[in-house]
Amino acid sequence: MKRFVLINAQGEPLDSAEPGQMGGHRRSRIYGRLDCPAALRAIARGGYVAHRVFFADETTARAAGYRPCAVCLPLAYREWKKASSLRLGQLKNLLNSHQSGLVLHR
């Protein structure tokens, strides 16, 4: 029986009897469909394959810290981008609100 190595929600390898439904790139931390045109072009060039990972599903890929591909998952990417921008804005506001009481020592 063929076995597959998938990445789990903690980002660790997991032995599976089922193939992954999503592919990803370990270095860029992007996931997408297995038939993604951008990924297939990168695979054809040869360098991408060494960093390729697989996930059981989209939920697992996100939990492992990967973001959606803008090419093959444009709606999920836009949602991710919007949520990331909101979180960044909230963090900036939090930092700005705490700076007034911050004393720097030389």
C-alpha positions in Angstrom: 0.0 0.0 0.0 1.3 3.4 -0.9 2.0 5.9 1.9 2.1 9.7 1.8 3.9 12.2 3.9 1.6 15.2 4.8 2.1 18.2 7.0 -0.1 18.3 10.1 -1.6 21.4 11.8 1.5 21.8 13.9 3.7 21.9 10.8 5.2 18.4 11.4 5.4 15.5 9.0 2.5 12.9 9.2 2.4 9.5 7.6 -0.9 9.0 5.7 -2.6 6.3 3.6 -4.4 9.1 1.7 -2.7 11.6 -0.6 -2.9 15.3 0.3 -5.6 17.5 -1.3 -3.5 20.7 -1.2 0.1 21.4 -2.0 2.4 23.9 -0.6 5.9 25.4 -0.6 7.8 25.1 2.7 10.0 28.2 2.2 7.4 30.7 1.1 4.7 29.1 3.3 2.1 29.3 0.6 -0.5 26.5 -0.1 -2.7 25.9 -3.1 -4.5 23.5 -5.4 -2.5 20.6 -6.8 -3.2 21.8 -10.3 -2.2 25.5 -9.6 -0.7 27.0 -12.8 1.9 29.0 -10.8 3.1 25.9 -8.9 3.1 23.8 -12.1 5.3 26.4 -13.8 7.7 26.4 -10.8 7.8 22.6 -10.8 8.6 22.6 -14.5 11.6 24.8 -13.8 12.8 22.3 -11.2 13.6 24.3 -8.1 10.3 24.1 -6.4 10.1 20.3 -5.9 12.7 20.2 -3.1 10.5 22.4 -0.9 7.1 20.9 -1.8 4.8 19.8 1.0 1.3 18.4 1.1 -1.7 18.9 3.3 -4.9 16.9 3.9 -7.0 20.0 3.4 -7.1 23.8 3.4 -7.9 24.0 7.2 -4.7 22.0 8.0 -2.6 24.2 5.7 -3.8 27.4 7.4 -3.3 25.9 10.9 0.3 25.0 10.0 0.9 28.7 9.2 0.6 28.7 5.4 -1.3 31.3 3.4 -3.5 30.8 0.4 -2.0 31.1 -3.1 -3.2 34.3 -4.9 -3.2 32.5 -8.3 -5.3 29.4 -7.7 -7.2 30.5 -4.5 -7.9 34.2 -5.2 -10.9 34.5 -2.9 -9.2 32.8 0.0 -6.1 34.9 -0.7 -8.2 38.2 -0.6 -9.8 37.1 2.7 -6.4 36.2 4.2 -4.9 39.5 3.0 -7.8 41.5 4.5 -7.6 39.7 7.8 -3.8 40.1 7.9 -4.1 43.8 7.2 -6.7 44.2 10.0 -4.5 42.3 12.5 -1.5 44.5 11.5 -3.6 47.6 12.0 -4.7 46.4 15.4 -1.1 45.7 16.4 0.0 49.2 15.3 -2.8 50.8 17.3 -1.8 48.7 20.4 1.8 49.7 20.1 0.9 53.4 19.6 -1.3 53.4 22.6 1.5 52.0 24.8 4.2 54.3 23.5 2.9 57.3 25.4 3.8 55.6 28.7 7.1 54.3 27.4 10.4 55.7 28.8 13.6 55.0 26.9 16.8 54.8 28.9 20.2 55.7 27.4 
